Amino acid sequence: MKSCLVVDDSRVVRKVARKILEELDFACTEAEDGRQAMEVCASQMPDAILLDWNMPVMTGIEFLRRLRKMNGGDAPKVVFCTTENDLAHIQEALSAGANEYIMKPFDSDIIQTKFQQVGLL
Amino acid sequence: MRVEDFDMFATLLKQRSGLVLTKDKAYLLESRLMPVARKWNMKGLEDLAATVRTRKDESLLRDITEAMTTNESSFFRDQKPFDIFQNLVLPTLLETRASRKHIRIWSAACSSGQEAYSLAMLLSDNAARLAGWRIEIIGTDISAEMVERARAGVYSQFEVQRGLPIQHLVKHFKQNGDKWQISQALRQMVSFREFNLLGDLSPLGQFDVVFCRNVLIYFDQPTKTKVLEGAARQMAPDGVLYLGGAETVLGLTDRFKSVEGQRGLYTPAAGGFVPAPGLKLVTA
């Protein structure tokens, strides 16, 4: 079973995403911001990370830049999932090492196809 | 809805689009035709049926047909057929057509154009290998509205997230508010035409590759046969035909045979597509 870390400051979004991912057979953990996500990754690197952009304490993009510098931090497939839906943000995410990008609102079909595209399914 | 009205609409749709409407789809007919009735300032479906019977107004009949045809589509739908195109079909055609450097691809029942544009993206990724080649991608659909949408190449945020890798979005689309438009370069690679699969297909010319996926599922057996045999007449003897995952030629026509090991891929029985030497068949 593959693991996925869901990083979002909204409890509702985490709950919805978790439900979709568990149906796709992922074991999920959650984090409310980038710093919490760093702690999870430091103890055990997940196979996938579904990542919000705007969060308190540490934003998604800042987390991603730090993650990619960590030991083993190049391994997880990172899929942004955010309301930032303009080309400039998408390009910034890709250059920081994101593998895919979901523009909210999302549904299970979108999560499934994006995870397939990066080879997680 | 009155039984005689349902029967009349069902017959009309069968004649014009080949769509088979069983009695259990009466709700679908009602929900899709009510907006048409409103558009034409009619009270309801009885009025609409009466008007169709007395006045054969072509634009009204077209509105009815378009409302009932399914326009489900997404970029790189099912992915595998596009992998096979890129790794097996295209390299083979580049060898077999090397002298004339011309390939024609047909996206039949193309809806809003995602399949045709997905192929254009793949070809654009292979631009270096295709220098000096003329590659035509032609999308056809029965619906004038869909053909217009396909030509415009404008998609919602939801549509561009279904099947389209993010790198392709960045490379081939321009953002305009909450819509995304296919680049001019890609739109120039594809042409779209309004065309009924049940009509005479000969004006379309001959194709090397035909995508006719998830179309036959809406037809009854004789109509499926008619469409397949029509497609066969428009294909190069060593061309390939793609059908949807739930579709087959078996029991419908002997004009096609399967390409060995490739689910959903067919070639004319009289000739036959043979993968270029050195290309491995991808396990379906």
Interface residues (C-beta under 8 A of the other chain):
Chain A: N85 D86 L87 I90 Q91 L94 A98 E100 Y101 I102 M103 F106 D109 I110 T113 K114 Q116 Q117
Chain B: Q79 Q157 F158 Q161 R162 G163 P165 I166 Q167 L169 V170 Q175 D178
